[in-house]
Amino acid sequence: MATGMPVAQIGLRPWYAERLMAHIGAQMKDEEHAITKRAVAAYEERKAVRDAR
């Protein structure tokens, strides 16, 4: 850095990994699956358009 001061390192924890957030575990897995499913569908659609050229 330009100031000559040493860089501070901090350890961050993901908020969803806290014990109090255990109730969102199943919901988060469902959402991750849905996101992956949509991403694969979008990829396949773009791939089909590209291959049709």
Biopython code that builds the backbone (N, CA, C, O; Angstrom):
import numpy as np
from Bio.PDB.StructureBuilder import StructureBuilder

atoms = [
    (1, "MET", "N", (0.829, -1.175, 0.000)),
    (1, "MET", "CA", (0.000, 0.000, 0.000)),
    (1, "MET", "C", (0.881, 1.250, 0.000)),
    (1, "MET", "O", (2.052, 1.194, 0.375)),
    (2, "ALA", "N", (0.329, 2.332, -0.407)),
    (2, "ALA", "CA", (1.084, 3.563, -0.575)),
    (2, "ALA", "C", (1.486, 4.197, 0.758)),
    (2, "ALA", "O", (2.412, 5.008, 0.782)),
    (3, "THR", "N", (0.824, 3.858, 1.861)),
    (3, "THR", "CA", (1.108, 4.506, 3.138)),
    (3, "THR", "C", (2.308, 3.916, 3.843)),
    (3, "THR", "O", (2.846, 4.546, 4.753)),
    (4, "GLY", "N", (2.747, 2.734, 3.457)),
    (4, "GLY", "CA", (3.842, 2.074, 4.139)),
    (4, "GLY", "C", (3.401, 1.314, 5.373)),
    (4, "GLY", "O", (4.218, 0.674, 6.035)),
    (5, "MET", "N", (2.127, 1.378, 5.685)),
    (5, "MET", "CA", (1.594, 0.654, 6.844)),
    (5, "MET", "C", (1.356, -0.801, 6.442)),
    (5, "MET", "O", (1.005, -1.067, 5.293)),
    (6, "PRO", "N", (1.540, -1.742, 7.358)),
    (6, "PRO", "CA", (1.261, -3.136, 7.036)),
    (6, "PRO", "C", (-0.243, -3.352, 6.823)),
    (6, "PRO", "O", (-1.079, -2.674, 7.422)),
    (7, "VAL", "N", (-0.550, -4.294, 5.974)),
    (7, "VAL", "CA", (-1.941, -4.593, 5.662)),
    (7, "VAL", "C", (-2.554, -5.387, 6.812)),
    (7, "VAL", "O", (-1.956, -6.348, 7.297)),
    (8, "ALA", "N", (-3.719, -4.992, 7.236)),
    (8, "ALA", "CA", (-4.422, -5.715, 8.300)),
    (8, "ALA", "C", (-5.177, -6.892, 7.691)),
    (8, "ALA", "O", (-5.816, -6.763, 6.647)),
    (9, "GLN", "N", (-5.095, -8.014, 8.346)),
    (9, "GLN", "CA", (-5.827, -9.184, 7.887)),
    (9, "GLN", "C", (-6.906, -9.502, 8.910)),
    (9, "GLN", "O", (-6.647, -9.591, 10.110)),
    (10, "ILE", "N", (-8.102, -9.667, 8.414)),
    (10, "ILE", "CA", (-9.205, -10.023, 9.300)),
    (10, "ILE", "C", (-9.821, -11.314, 8.799)),
    (10, "ILE", "O", (-9.838, -11.583, 7.597)),
    (11, "GLY", "N", (-10.319, -12.095, 9.712)),
    (11, "GLY", "CA", (-10.981, -13.349, 9.343)),
    (11, "GLY", "C", (-12.482, -13.152, 9.346)),
    (11, "GLY", "O", (-13.071, -12.855, 10.386)),
    (12, "LEU", "N", (-13.097, -13.314, 8.208)),
    (12, "LEU", "CA", (-14.544, -13.160, 8.108)),
    (12, "LEU", "C", (-15.200, -14.530, 8.049)),
    (12, "LEU", "O", (-14.677, -15.457, 7.430)),
    (13, "ARG", "N", (-16.328, -14.645, 8.686)),
    (13, "ARG", "CA", (-17.096, -15.877, 8.636)),
    (13, "ARG", "C", (-18.361, -15.610, 7.856)),
    (13, "ARG", "O", (-18.960, -14.544, 7.997)),
    (14, "PRO", "N", (-18.783, -16.564, 7.028)),
    (14, "PRO", "CA", (-20.042, -16.372, 6.308)),
    (14, "PRO", "C", (-21.215, -16.352, 7.302)),
    (14, "PRO", "O", (-21.279, -17.192, 8.199)),
    (15, "TRP", "N", (-22.116, -15.420, 7.147)),
    (15, "TRP", "CA", (-23.231, -15.272, 8.074)),
    (15, "TRP", "C", (-24.101, -16.513, 8.106)),
    (15, "TRP", "O", (-24.683, -16.833, 9.142)),
    (16, "TYR", "N", (-24.198, -17.218, 6.984)),
    (16, "TYR", "CA", (-25.083, -18.383, 6.921)),
    (16, "TYR", "C", (-24.479, -19.617, 7.579)),
    (16, "TYR", "O", (-25.161, -20.634, 7.701)),
    (17, "ALA", "N", (-23.230, -19.556, 8.002)),
    (17, "ALA", "CA", (-22.595, -20.687, 8.667)),
    (17, "ALA", "C", (-22.741, -20.607, 10.190)),
    (17, "ALA", "O", (-22.314, -21.521, 10.896)),
    (18, "GLU", "N", (-23.322, -19.552, 10.691)),
    (18, "GLU", "CA", (-23.511, -19.398, 12.124)),
    (18, "GLU", "C", (-24.571, -20.368, 12.636)),
    (18, "GLU", "O", (-25.475, -20.758, 11.897)),
    (19, "ARG", "N", (-24.454, -20.751, 13.900)),
    (19, "ARG", "CA", (-25.411, -21.677, 14.506)),
    (19, "ARG", "C", (-26.840, -21.146, 14.447)),
    (19, "ARG", "O", (-27.780, -21.911, 14.232)),
    (20, "LEU", "N", (-27.002, -19.858, 14.634)),
    (20, "LEU", "CA", (-28.345, -19.269, 14.636)),
    (20, "LEU", "C", (-29.025, -19.334, 13.274)),
    (20, "LEU", "O", (-30.241, -19.168, 13.179)),
    (21, "MET", "N", (-28.259, -19.570, 12.233)),
    (21, "MET", "CA", (-28.818, -19.618, 10.883)),
    (21, "MET", "C", (-29.009, -21.048, 10.375)),
    (21, "MET", "O", (-29.203, -21.255, 9.177)),
    (22, "ALA", "N", (-28.955, -22.029, 11.263)),
    (22, "ALA", "CA", (-29.093, -23.434, 10.875)),
    (22, "ALA", "C", (-30.441, -23.702, 10.205)),
    (22, "ALA", "O", (-30.551, -24.611, 9.381)),
    (23, "HIS", "N", (-31.455, -22.929, 10.547)),
    (23, "HIS", "CA", (-32.790, -23.162, 9.990)),
    (23, "HIS", "C", (-32.877, -22.861, 8.490)),
    (23, "HIS", "O", (-33.836, -23.278, 7.840)),
    (24, "ILE", "N", (-31.913, -22.158, 7.938)),
    (24, "ILE", "CA", (-31.990, -21.860, 6.505)),
    (24, "ILE", "C", (-31.230, -22.877, 5.657)),
    (24, "ILE", "O", (-31.204, -22.765, 4.431)),
    (25, "GLY", "N", (-30.619, -23.856, 6.293)),
    (25, "GLY", "CA", (-29.814, -24.839, 5.568)),
    (25, "GLY", "C", (-30.561, -25.532, 4.446)),
    (25, "GLY", "O", (-30.082, -25.579, 3.313)),
    (26, "ALA", "N", (-31.735, -26.073, 4.755)),
    (26, "ALA", "CA", (-32.522, -26.792, 3.744)),
    (26, "ALA", "C", (-33.004, -25.841, 2.653)),
    (26, "ALA", "O", (-32.973, -26.183, 1.471)),
    (27, "GLN", "N", (-33.442, -24.665, 3.040)),
    (27, "GLN", "CA", (-33.902, -23.678, 2.058)),
    (27, "GLN", "C", (-32.763, -23.262, 1.145)),
    (27, "GLN", "O", (-32.961, -23.096, -0.058)),
    (28, "MET", "N", (-31.573, -23.091, 1.705)),
    (28, "MET", "CA", (-30.433, -22.664, 0.916)),
    (28, "MET", "C", (-30.059, -23.742, -0.103)),
    (28, "MET", "O", (-29.730, -23.426, -1.246)),
    (29, "LYS", "N", (-30.107, -25.003, 0.303)),
    (29, "LYS", "CA", (-29.813, -26.095, -0.631)),
    (29, "LYS", "C", (-30.827, -26.128, -1.766)),
    (29, "LYS", "O", (-30.460, -26.327, -2.924)),
    (30, "ASP", "N", (-32.108, -25.932, -1.436)),
    (30, "ASP", "CA", (-33.144, -25.895, -2.468)),
    (30, "ASP", "C", (-32.908, -24.757, -3.444)),
    (30, "ASP", "O", (-33.039, -24.933, -4.656)),
    (31, "GLU", "N", (-32.560, -23.586, -2.918)),
    (31, "GLU", "CA", (-32.304, -22.425, -3.780)),
    (31, "GLU", "C", (-31.067, -22.637, -4.644)),
    (31, "GLU", "O", (-31.063, -22.268, -5.818)),
    (32, "GLU", "N", (-30.018, -23.226, -4.075)),
    (32, "GLU", "CA", (-28.819, -23.504, -4.862)),
    (32, "GLU", "C", (-29.137, -24.467, -6.002)),
    (32, "GLU", "O", (-28.639, -24.309, -7.116)),
    (33, "HIS", "N", (-29.965, -25.461, -5.714)),
    (33, "HIS", "CA", (-30.366, -26.413, -6.755)),
    (33, "HIS", "C", (-31.161, -25.701, -7.852)),
    (33, "HIS", "O", (-30.942, -25.946, -9.039)),
    (34, "ALA", "N", (-32.081, -24.822, -7.455)),
    (34, "ALA", "CA", (-32.890, -24.091, -8.435)),
    (34, "ALA", "C", (-32.007, -23.174, -9.291)),
    (34, "ALA", "O", (-32.209, -23.075, -10.501)),
    (35, "ILE", "N", (-31.048, -22.516, -8.680)),
    (35, "ILE", "CA", (-30.133, -21.641, -9.422)),
    (35, "ILE", "C", (-29.329, -22.454, -10.422)),
    (35, "ILE", "O", (-29.175, -22.051, -11.576)),
    (36, "THR", "N", (-28.813, -23.603, -9.982)),
    (36, "THR", "CA", (-28.044, -24.466, -10.871)),
    (36, "THR", "C", (-28.898, -24.953, -12.030)),
    (36, "THR", "O", (-28.442, -24.984, -13.173)),
    (37, "LYS", "N", (-30.121, -25.329, -11.739)),
    (37, "LYS", "CA", (-31.040, -25.813, -12.782)),
    (37, "LYS", "C", (-31.293, -24.725, -13.830)),
    (37, "LYS", "O", (-31.283, -25.002, -15.029)),
    (38, "ARG", "N", (-31.518, -23.489, -13.377)),
    (38, "ARG", "CA", (-31.740, -22.385, -14.318)),
    (38, "ARG", "C", (-30.483, -22.083, -15.121)),
    (38, "ARG", "O", (-30.560, -21.790, -16.314)),
    (39, "ALA", "N", (-29.330, -22.153, -14.471)),
    (39, "ALA", "CA", (-28.071, -21.877, -15.172)),
    (39, "ALA", "C", (-27.818, -22.925, -16.252)),
    (39, "ALA", "O", (-27.400, -22.583, -17.358)),
    (40, "VAL", "N", (-28.065, -24.187, -15.946)),
    (40, "VAL", "CA", (-27.866, -25.254, -16.930)),
    (40, "VAL", "C", (-28.839, -25.079, -18.091)),
    (40, "VAL", "O", (-28.454, -25.257, -19.246)),
    (41, "ALA", "N", (-30.094, -24.732, -17.805)),
    (41, "ALA", "CA", (-31.083, -24.520, -18.861)),
    (41, "ALA", "C", (-30.669, -23.356, -19.765)),
    (41, "ALA", "O", (-30.794, -23.445, -20.987)),
    (42, "ALA", "N", (-30.179, -22.274, -19.171)),
    (42, "ALA", "CA", (-29.736, -21.119, -19.961)),
    (42, "ALA", "C", (-28.529, -21.486, -20.809)),
    (42, "ALA", "O", (-28.432, -21.067, -21.962)),
    (43, "TYR", "N", (-27.614, -22.260, -20.253)),
    (43, "TYR", "CA", (-26.437, -22.695, -21.005)),
    (43, "TYR", "C", (-26.843, -23.574, -22.180)),
    (43, "TYR", "O", (-26.360, -23.391, -23.297)),
    (44, "GLU", "N", (-27.723, -24.519, -21.924)),
    (44, "GLU", "CA", (-28.174, -25.417, -22.995)),
    (44, "GLU", "C", (-28.878, -24.640, -24.108)),
    (44, "GLU", "O", (-28.713, -24.946, -25.289)),
    (45, "GLU", "N", (-29.663, -23.637, -23.722)),
    (45, "GLU", "CA", (-30.353, -22.814, -24.713)),
    (45, "GLU", "C", (-29.353, -22.050, -25.579)),
    (45, "GLU", "O", (-29.482, -22.015, -26.803)),
    (46, "ARG", "N", (-28.356, -21.438, -24.939)),
    (46, "ARG", "CA", (-27.335, -20.695, -25.700)),
    (46, "ARG", "C", (-26.521, -21.634, -26.573)),
    (46, "ARG", "O", (-26.158, -21.289, -27.698)),
    (47, "LYS", "N", (-26.238, -22.806, -26.062)),
    (47, "LYS", "CA", (-25.474, -23.791, -26.811)),
    (47, "LYS", "C", (-26.254, -24.237, -28.052)),
    (47, "LYS", "O", (-25.674, -24.393, -29.127)),
    (48, "ALA", "N", (-27.571, -24.444, -27.905)),
    (48, "ALA", "CA", (-28.394, -24.836, -29.039)),
    (48, "ALA", "C", (-28.431, -23.756, -30.105)),
    (48, "ALA", "O", (-28.377, -24.062, -31.297)),
    (49, "VAL", "N", (-28.523, -22.500, -29.697)),
    (49, "VAL", "CA", (-28.522, -21.385, -30.645)),
    (49, "VAL", "C", (-27.175, -21.310, -31.363)),
    (49, "VAL", "O", (-27.120, -21.100, -32.575)),
    (50, "ARG", "N", (-26.095, -21.482, -30.610)),
    (50, "ARG", "CA", (-24.763, -21.437, -31.186)),
    (50, "ARG", "C", (-24.550, -22.589, -32.181)),
    (50, "ARG", "O", (-23.973, -22.392, -33.250)),
    (51, "ASP", "N", (-25.019, -23.783, -31.821)),
    (51, "ASP", "CA", (-24.853, -24.935, -32.691)),
    (51, "ASP", "C", (-25.717, -24.857, -33.945)),
    (51, "ASP", "O", (-25.398, -25.476, -34.960)),
    (52, "ALA", "N", (-26.812, -24.095, -33.876)),
    (52, "ALA", "CA", (-27.726, -23.970, -35.019)),
    (52, "ALA", "C", (-27.148, -23.073, -36.107)),
    (52, "ALA", "O", (-27.654, -23.068, -37.229)),
    (53, "ARG", "N", (-26.128, -22.335, -35.809)),
    (53, "ARG", "CA", (-25.542, -21.416, -36.796)),
    (53, "ARG", "C", (-24.768, -22.132, -37.837)),
    (53, "ARG", "O", (-24.214, -21.502, -38.738)),
]
sb = StructureBuilder()
sb.init_structure("model")
sb.init_model(0)
sb.init_chain("A")
sb.init_seg("    ")
for serial, (resi, resn, name, xyz) in enumerate(atoms, 1):
    if name == "N":
        sb.init_residue(resn, " ", resi, " ")
    sb.init_atom(name, np.array(xyz, "f"), 0.0, 1.0, " ", f" {name:<3s}", serial, name[0])
structure = sb.get_structure()
